[in-house]
Amino acid sequence: MLKIVLTRRFTRLIKEPLKTPSLMIIDGGKGHLSIAQKIMTSFNLNIPLVCMSKGADRNAGLEQFHLPNTEAFTIDNNRPVRKYLQSLRDEAHNFAIKNHRLRRSKAIRISALDDIVGIGEVRKKALLHYFGSYKAISDATIDELSKIPGVNAALAENIFKSLHNN
């Protein structure tokens, strides 16, 4: 995923070189650092780069920093720059999670459930919430489907037949 994102970003930089960052901070460890370096080399870019990983046991507070050709290091917990970098990383995570949920929400709106008589938005959300995925709904038995509030035996049978005739 990082490769795709950086390739897209660096492709835009070719068209808009004035938007070249003076520093890149990437959430990740040595592997992410290696990928970023390879992609920058392929685009003939030389942007200072640091990767930030959570460290041992993915425990916040034990972050490690990775620079090209340097051993991983930490920054003292009391240094303001460390707190700033942690906040920056947390904000990037929040942004990514929000966008992922938005895309997932849009994907939920359109499915084979839309073609079943008696299934509207409320029942579709109830089914997806209960089972977790469209595949799990498809794998459910009529008895399992009828356990959903608002889904009686007749509707459960209709859902089951509709999903297994496609």
Steps between C-alpha positions, in 0.01 A plus 500: 500500500784737584649438158173598331456813712858621452494427126183706467647781711833509315325491162318818603832654610634468146219730386523729804865507616441803723292275726796275583510451878811589696453193723297179483390324818356156438316285752688171490828327557797376299281339233315824432829688494637259240191531278502880521870513411453274196210706371683829556799360310277393211365858482851646542393683816708576806259603776613462864308207644431356844275210594335469841397161637334416831789278612485197725155350543350786292494699823451874465779667692767265369510650149807441290621726225666371185725701270678375189836336580453549876409269788151547646489744791253643749435850624462571871133493608525845655618677186230719340599381151412142593156602629447701181597204279270268698212745455577532130498121459177463698333765286612322182352176638172674580485642146568157345243325718237765425555465124498120519169506685354744249600276206367192681175682573462585131571138402235377743239712324518290183473119511288207386288561810356804319322270255312308770140604561457596865862607553548871541783701652400420860485122453812500283693683773362262763609198294847642435542604861398157629697289252787739429521450124303421189673160477394410854141591412523278192633212712226538764220248536132596498491450880798732547347764273169490689680592825552853372250748647250591227567184295221245533517140374343582162743786436794288619401232248465764226847640580653152502342402166589832336865474602535137394331528160760752372 
